[in-house]
């Protein structure tokens, strides 16, 4: 089964275009949304899908996408297309109408659609739903290669703004030498296109593939060509805080938006909370670049409101090392070796192997940096086998480097680790930090010296908002250090005892639940974790007592739901049975609902008593009857908790209680609208609810179509009256002409690009 709902409308349209080309043997002209006259694409010709089927004439293609899993498609969504098709028929542009959708269509719906289009003069109507599209992908190897992969600097005083601007520029200055080694790749060109057209780009890829390098290039371009004030910030709240609505030339860079080496659900839900303001910022001309490791985004996208912010799908650039051209790899390696710290003798000795290194499948951009830095090559024997091992076992090699460090250097890396890759500079160590240093046999002065000695190799200084911090030079160093900790149970125990719970919860898993990037705590240390959790009542990240209590509870629930094995949860429940009271008393009005997540997890593990399941189920029914949350009607979150009797009660209750009062939902949505908010975004959740109701009840309640249509017309009129005016300021391209984008790679011709690397 292919999750077509994760593609986004643009990705789905591109998929349909590929199917038209590969399966139908036609090259379709795809239209932009602004030129849509009732057709997403068209072609003229012949098509014979089988021996007894022959079609000739003008074909019109219409794609209908839904971001809702397993959605059903009703006739109401084709109202505009049916109205427009008559004109197309009269102009001789539509003999056959092809509908492609990732939704499911009932036989009754297909019949109604075909009749409606034929009544307008269309000769033949072909409808391809999700089952047919899935079949084409499964049966066509070439088509599968073409399927899009979904991975998924404010209102402060002018003095603070100026300081943040300067520190943003200062951060770019620290990347000066890195930027000198950059190669313009295909992924960068795509990123430029996205940021120019959408004001937004999300860079997704594996560790060490160059996401931050591309972001730094875009930031430098924003400073140089757009003269934009540049902010590097860490989270959604800071983006909105620093936004100045009167200054369209602002550029925001958020590295590791959903977590550095592990998925952090609270960060994701914070983005959801601020998406209306983010949408308004983009409409006014602000530009945003976000990065995320692919495995982290794959976890985040299930929580992101992508349907309310389509750019998460439509304006993302997936950076895949396999997509790097050989010429690009060679240029990367050449630039790093030529401008790196290695002595001439080393460059001469390794030069004969560099062509082969760039051709290796395991080559990544970070390989070039490490080969060019003496810190990583002290023990490297410059022979073929040793170099192959260096390139192919990057993490193992880093582990060897860490294990060979002195105690102060280990302690310095540990300080960065327990501070979540955010160690303040100058050092301001707390009791937890000092305890860790002591347990590792190091001292504070030695740690400071070690940080300075490792600057540029294992660690570096970064400027985030208005702070200077120590970070790992590359996230993979943090990954390797986490593996180093796990190898030594005594060392791991030191970290558990010394770490603040706030930080620890985003770093570990209790048991191996296959969460990439996390430090796995073995069963023997479960009692140590439970003891810390039992005493965790307030978050130290907040001064306000109410906030401290709320976020401690929130983070604990997220941890138990997403980072714990069945064995750990059994032990935890035994020690803290009151956790069921937290689940029982929760309200389920919002998408972000850690109490419900925990209830589902316990249910899946067989650890949720039926009395507690019943209480959760009744609350879910209440939210559905009031229209607060309708996901449960389909296969949404919480549906698995209901018995067949409760599902029947749900269906009847929504039909009898909610549907007759749809007008009340619209009035409430209008009342909640705030000045400056994006109207389309604000109403998107209500529109999704209406479509869900129409799809779910279409066959059992024929009048639902008319009710939904009436509500939709009123919503669309309201949106039109409350639209934000888009910035009409013309942007200057990062490049003055397109040829500069095409000429980013040097040709090698017959001479190796590495010929003068040691000169």
HELIX and SHEET records of a PDB file:
HELIX    1   1 UNK A    4  UNK A    6  5                                   3    
HELIX    2   2 UNK A    8  UNK A   22  1                                  15    
HELIX    3   3 UNK A   33  UNK A   35  5                                   3    
HELIX    4   4 UNK A   75  UNK A   78  5                                   4    
HELIX    5   5 UNK A   79  UNK A   90  1                                  12    
HELIX    6   6 UNK A  107  UNK A  118  1                                  12    
HELIX    7   7 UNK A  130  UNK A  139  1                                  10    
HELIX    8   8 UNK A  141  UNK A  146  1                                   6    
HELIX    9   9 UNK A  158  UNK A  174  1                                  17    
HELIX   10  10 UNK A  176  UNK A  179  1                                   4    
HELIX   11  11 UNK A  186  UNK A  198  1                                  13    
HELIX   12  12 UNK A  211  UNK A  224  1                                  14    
HELIX   13  13 UNK A  236  UNK A  242  1                                   7    
HELIX   14  14 UNK A  265  UNK A  284  1                                  20    
HELIX   15  15 UNK A  294  UNK A  300  1                                   7    
HELIX   16  16 UNK A  311  UNK A  314  1                                   4    
HELIX   17  17 UNK A  321  UNK A  323  5                                   3    
HELIX   18  18 UNK A  326  UNK A  339  1                                  14    
HELIX   19  19 UNK A  344  UNK A  350  1                                   7    
HELIX   20  20 UNK A  351  UNK A  353  5                                   3    
HELIX   21  21 UNK A  354  UNK A  359  1                                   6    
HELIX   22  22 UNK A  365  UNK A  371  1                                   7    
HELIX   23  23 UNK A  384  UNK A  392  1                                   9    
HELIX   24  24 UNK A  394  UNK A  403  1                                  10    
HELIX   25  25 UNK A  407  UNK A  418  1                                  12    
HELIX   26  26 UNK A  431  UNK A  439  1                                   9    
HELIX   27  27 UNK A  444  UNK A  454  1                                  11    
HELIX   28  28 UNK A  475  UNK A  486  1                                  12    
HELIX   29  29 UNK A  489  UNK A  498  1                                  10    
HELIX   30  30 UNK A  501  UNK A  504  1                                   4    
HELIX   31  31 UNK A  523  UNK A  525  5                                   3    
HELIX   32  32 UNK A  526  UNK A  534  1                                   9    
HELIX   33  33 UNK A  545  UNK A  562  1                                  18    
HELIX   34  34 UNK A  566  UNK A  575  1                                  10    
HELIX   35  35 UNK A  579  UNK A  584  1                                   6    
HELIX   36  36 UNK A  594  UNK A  604  1                                  11    
HELIX   37  37 UNK A  610  UNK A  625  1                                  16    
HELIX   38  38 UNK A  631  UNK A  633  5                                   3    
HELIX   39  39 UNK A  639  UNK A  641  5                                   3    
HELIX   40  40 UNK A  644  UNK A  653  1                                  10    
HELIX   41  41 UNK A  654  UNK A  658  3                                   5    
HELIX   42  42 UNK A  659  UNK A  661  5                                   3    
HELIX   43  43 UNK A  662  UNK A  672  1                                  11    
HELIX   44  44 UNK A  679  UNK A  697  1                                  19    
HELIX   45  45 UNK A  704  UNK A  721  1                                  18    
HELIX   46  46 UNK A  738  UNK A  742  1                                   5    
SHEET    1   A 5 UNK A  29  UNK A  30  0                                        
SHEET    2   A 5 UNK A  41  UNK A  50 -1                                        
SHEET    3   A 5 UNK A  53  UNK A  64 -1                                        
SHEET    4   A 5 UNK A  96  UNK A 101  1                                        
SHEET    5   A 5 UNK A 124  UNK A 128  1                                        
SHEET    1   B 5 UNK A 229  UNK A 233  0                                        
SHEET    2   B 5 UNK A 250  UNK A 254  1                                        
SHEET    3   B 5 UNK A 287  UNK A 293  1                                        
SHEET    4   B 5 UNK A 200  UNK A 205  1                                        
SHEET    5   B 5 UNK A 316  UNK A 319  1                                        
SHEET    1   C 3 UNK A 423  UNK A 424  0                                        
SHEET    2   C 3 UNK A 467  UNK A 472 -1                                        
SHEET    3   C 3 UNK A 459  UNK A 464 -1                                        
SHEET    1   D 2 UNK A 508  UNK A 510  0                                        
SHEET    2   D 2 UNK A 519  UNK A 521  1                                        
END                                                                             
